[in-house]
Amino acid sequence: MKTKTVLIKNAKIVNEGNVFEGDILIENEYIKEVSNSISVKSADVVVIDAEGNYVLPGVIDDQVHFREPGLTHKANIASESRAAIAGGITSFIEMPNTNPQTTTIEKLEEKFEIAAKTSHANYSFMFGGTNDNLDEVLKVDSKNVAGLKLFLGSSTGNMLVDDLNVLETIFKSTDLLISVHCEDEATIKKNLEAHIKEFGDNIPIEKHPIIRSEDACYISSSRAIELAKKTGARLHVFHLSTGKETKLFSNKILLKDKKITAEVCVHHLWFSDEDYAKKGTYIKWNPAVKTAKDRDQLWKALLDDRIDVIATDHAPHTIEEKQNVYTKAPSGGPLVQHALVAMLEMHHRGVISIEKIVEKMCHNPAILFQVEKRGYIKEGYFADLVIVDINSPWTVNKDNILYKCAWSPFEGSTFKSRVTHTLVNGELVYNNFKFLNVKASKRLTFSR
């Protein structure tokens, strides 16, 4: 039987730039009251004592690859959404490069059906644009789908959109939010050919950010932005990886009024090219992790609001796949379980405030995608909530990794913070490192 009323007591509530001590009353999926002190006289109330720990809105991850359908030897919606819940991510937006790809309405609805049965977290999906599916793009209902994803750098199958006329037509024709992966294919191809000529397939991993270079990123992202300005399209640039690209974005207007926005991922804020020597292909991502200077500039742009969102680009592969030589090792890694605690570690280091973490991981994805009644701790909003103990150290190891691929780029790292409770739509689904047998997730809807 589902819980109807939950009362969270003794919380440090983080919301809209403030931290304040108080209680949260939840009834029937929604936050009913947020106040300094709440008492309810009913035997049916479930009381959760936050014990002075922080309560955050559930994280909304705007970019994940959960590999279902077709690539489920790496991951699936059930396994990865479960790991996300343990990491404080209560809603996710998943990408279209599965097998088959999500480039028709039929295939999109099939993924929604899978998630409705198996997802532990709230869910939506990106629809994939290609060189030849504009008719399908125009059928997408913007109120029920997160947006359109375009790969402007090499990807799976026919998902590379490299016809500039098609690209401009898509930008002109849709009112969907367009999210883009920006790397210039011609630049990468030329760089890769030169390195294969020198090294064969066994290219040193340290060459990855030289092959998938700053120029490759900047050429593509600047071109996409120019096209968005020309057509008036609503553009969101995924996973910035270079300092140079940050200069393309503005902090002069409020996020709700921006037509061109940007995201940075946890791995580009955490790692640098100095880590390839130790981590090897386990930190091979596209776009590549680049220099410490790039990382510093990404942090600067995040903190001054040129970059709007922190996400994961969670993209698991098996250990065996990642251990291949450079040209055969796929790019991507699992992150949803550890993204929030990694950013809280940066808070401990004095890099970012908890309020800013909540802004970039909870509030801003909700604003940017116009997610309905989520991303805040507000009366009338869905009760997606996370309790975090920021002084409870733990070390990432094989025994506590929840991803189906069973590894993490953070293995061996000790985090000072941990998620103790996660609530989805008012239901307690994760309690002190144990999952409760409760199905509470919903399809995300959008106020458009």
Order of alpha helices (4+ residues) and beta strands (2+ residues): beta-beta-beta-beta-beta-beta-alpha-beta-alpha-beta-alpha-beta-alpha-beta-alpha-alpha-alpha-beta-alpha-beta-alpha-alpha-alpha-beta-alpha-alpha-alpha-alpha-beta-beta-beta-beta-beta-beta
